[in-house]
């Protein structure tokens, strides 16, 4: 089972004694801050929970799965998310 945004907002609101509107605003603010920092090339680290950082991807040769034709994939960026120690411990139980 996974939580969708509405369920996550409701859970945050209940846990933090906030209204759903306040919880949704907080979640949106978190999303905006993470995106803004990644766009600048800065990592976001929440000790014990997770680390999010932008990583460079080198240019490479790929293959069209339909035709088998080789194609050049340009260099770009990706996102690396690493679980923190508390998150790892919670999952290991």
C-alpha positions in Angstrom: 0.0 0.0 0.0 1.2 3.5 -0.7 0.0 6.9 0.4 -1.2 9.4 -2.2 -0.8 13.1 -1.6 -4.3 13.5 0.0 -3.6 10.7 2.4 -0.1 12.0 3.2 -1.5 15.5 3.9 -4.2 14.0 6.2 -1.5 11.9 8.1 0.8 14.9 8.5 -2.1 17.1 9.7 -3.1 14.5 12.3 0.5 13.8 13.5 1.4 17.5 13.8 -2.0 18.8 15.0 -2.4 21.0 11.9 -5.3 21.6 9.6 -5.2 19.8 6.3 -4.7 23.2 4.6 -1.7 24.0 6.8 -0.2 20.5 6.2 -0.7 20.8 2.5 1.0 24.2 2.5 3.9 22.7 4.5 4.3 19.8 2.1 4.2 22.2 -0.9 6.8 24.4 0.7 9.1 21.4 1.3 8.7 20.4 -2.3 9.5 24.0 -3.5 12.6 24.2 -1.3 14.0 20.9 -2.4 13.4 21.7 -6.1 14.9 25.2 -5.8 18.1 23.8 -4.1 18.5 21.0 -6.6 18.2 23.5 -9.5 21.1 25.4 -7.9 23.1 22.2 -7.6 22.9 22.1 -3.8 22.0 19.0 -1.9 19.3 18.8 0.7 20.2 16.7 3.8 17.8 15.8 6.6 20.0 13.9 9.1 18.6 10.4 9.8 15.8 10.7 7.2 17.2 11.3 3.7 19.7 13.0 1.4 18.7 14.4 -2.0 21.3 15.6 -4.5 21.6 16.4 -8.2 24.1 14.2 -10.1 25.6 14.6 -13.5 25.0 11.9 -16.1 27.6 11.5 -18.8 26.7 11.4 -22.5 26.4 7.9 -23.7 25.3 5.7 -26.6 21.9 4.1 -26.3 19.8 1.8 -28.5 16.3 2.3 -29.8 14.5 -0.8 -28.4 12.1 -0.9 -31.4 14.6 -0.6 -34.2 17.8 -1.5 -32.6 19.3 1.7 -34.0 22.1 3.3 -32.0 21.5 6.9 -30.8 23.5 9.4 -28.8 22.0 10.3 -25.4 23.2 13.8 -24.3 24.8 14.5 -20.9 22.3 15.7 -18.3 21.4 15.6 -14.7 19.5 13.2 -12.5 18.4 13.0 -8.8 20.0 10.7 -6.2 18.0 10.0 -3.1 19.7 8.2 -0.2 17.9 6.9 2.9 19.2 8.1 6.2 20.0 5.9 9.2 16.7 6.3 11.0 14.8 5.4 7.8 17.0 2.4 7.1 16.5 1.2 10.7 12.7 1.6 10.4 12.6 -0.5 7.2 14.9 -3.2 8.6 12.5 -4.1 11.5 
